[in-house]
Amino acid sequence: MKTMDKMMIAAGLVLATVSGVALAQQRDPAYQAARDAGQIGEQPDGYLGVVGAGTPQLRAMVSNINIQRKATYTQKAAAANVTVIDQGLTFGCNLISNTKPGEKYMAPDGSWKTRTAAPPERDPRCP
């Protein structure tokens, strides 16, 4: 099976878990406050990023969330027989698509963007 076919299958699995991952993070008031303030944003690789320098506490929170995300990606990648990197990309595509106006995300060129009412710029490999 080709990598792209595997990614499409994985995308279906991802949709079922993306909302669960996002909901768990949104229960943390510090996470939501940082997201609302534009201090953190979604990256194409499926991980959360710090926009700017960030405080040590903010960096620690993002690191903890990313550890949880990697565990999810590793589990889902094994089930879909794809790489963890491919799984992260699939999650990243969906997480960026699900950002709301005013939230930050990383564009394919590596710059941080603020989501508008228009669709976000996504990695060309996104399904």
C-alpha positions in Angstrom: 0.0 0.0 0.0 1.3 3.4 -0.9 2.2 6.0 1.8 -0.6 8.3 0.5 -3.2 5.5 0.7 -2.0 4.8 4.2 -2.3 8.4 5.1 -5.9 8.5 3.8 -6.8 5.5 5.9 -5.0 7.1 8.9 -6.9 10.3 8.3 -10.2 8.5 8.9 -8.8 7.2 12.2 -7.5 10.6 13.1 -10.8 12.3 12.7 -12.2 10.1 15.4 -9.4 11.0 17.9 -8.5 14.6 17.0 -11.5 16.0 18.8 -10.8 13.8 21.8 -7.2 15.1 22.0 -8.3 18.7 21.5 -11.1 18.4 24.1 -8.7 17.0 26.7 -6.3 20.0 26.1 -9.2 22.5 26.2 -10.1 21.4 29.7 -6.8 23.0 30.9 -7.5 26.7 31.6 -3.8 27.5 31.1 -3.8 25.9 27.7 -7.0 27.7 26.6 -5.7 31.1 27.9 -2.4 30.7 26.0 -4.3 29.7 22.9 -6.7 32.6 23.2 -3.7 35.0 23.7 -1.9 33.7 20.6 1.0 32.4 22.6 0.7 28.9 21.2 -0.4 27.4 17.9 -0.8 24.3 15.8 2.1 23.2 13.6 2.0 21.1 10.4 3.8 18.3 12.0 0.9 17.8 14.5 2.6 19.3 17.5 1.8 22.4 19.4 4.3 25.2 19.1 5.2 28.3 21.2 4.7 31.5 19.3 7.7 33.8 20.3 9.9 33.2 23.3 7.3 32.0 25.8 7.8 31.5 29.5 9.4 28.4 31.0 5.9 27.4 32.3 4.4 27.8 28.8 7.2 25.8 27.3 6.7 23.1 29.9 3.0 22.9 29.2 3.5 22.7 25.5 6.1 20.0 26.0 3.7 17.9 28.1 1.0 18.2 25.5 3.4 17.2 22.8 4.5 14.2 24.7 0.8 13.1 24.9 0.3 13.8 21.2 3.4 11.7 20.3 2.1 8.8 22.3 -1.2 9.1 20.4 0.5 9.3 17.1 2.7 6.3 17.9 -0.3 4.2 18.8 -2.3 5.3 15.8 0.7 4.9 13.4 1.2 1.3 14.5 -2.5 0.5 14.0 -2.5 2.1 10.5 1.0 0.8 9.5 2.4 4.2 8.8 5.2 6.2 10.3 4.8 8.4 13.3 5.8 11.4 11.2 3.1 10.6 8.6 0.6 10.2 11.5 1.7 13.6 12.9 1.3 15.2 9.6 -2.2 13.9 9.2 -3.1 15.1 12.7 -1.5 18.5 11.9 -3.5 18.9 8.7 -6.7 18.3 10.7 -5.8 20.4 13.7 -4.9 23.3 11.5 -8.1 22.9 9.6 -10.0 23.0 12.9 -8.4 26.2 14.2 -10.9 29.1 14.8 -10.5 32.7 13.6 -8.1 34.4 15.9 -6.0 31.3 16.7 -2.4 30.8 15.6 -1.1 28.2 13.3 2.2 27.6 11.5 2.0 28.0 7.7 3.9 25.7 5.4 6.7 28.3 5.1 7.3 28.2 8.8 5.7 31.5 9.7 3.1 31.9 12.3 -0.3 33.0 11.0 -3.5 34.1 12.7 -6.5 32.3 11.4 -9.1 34.5 9.7 -12.5 33.5 8.3 -10.6 32.2 5.2 -9.3 28.6 5.2 -5.8 28.3 6.7 -2.7 27.7 4.6 -2.0 24.0 4.9 0.9 21.7 3.9 0.5 20.6 0.3 0.7 17.0 1.5 -2.6 17.4 3.4 -5.4 15.2 2.0 
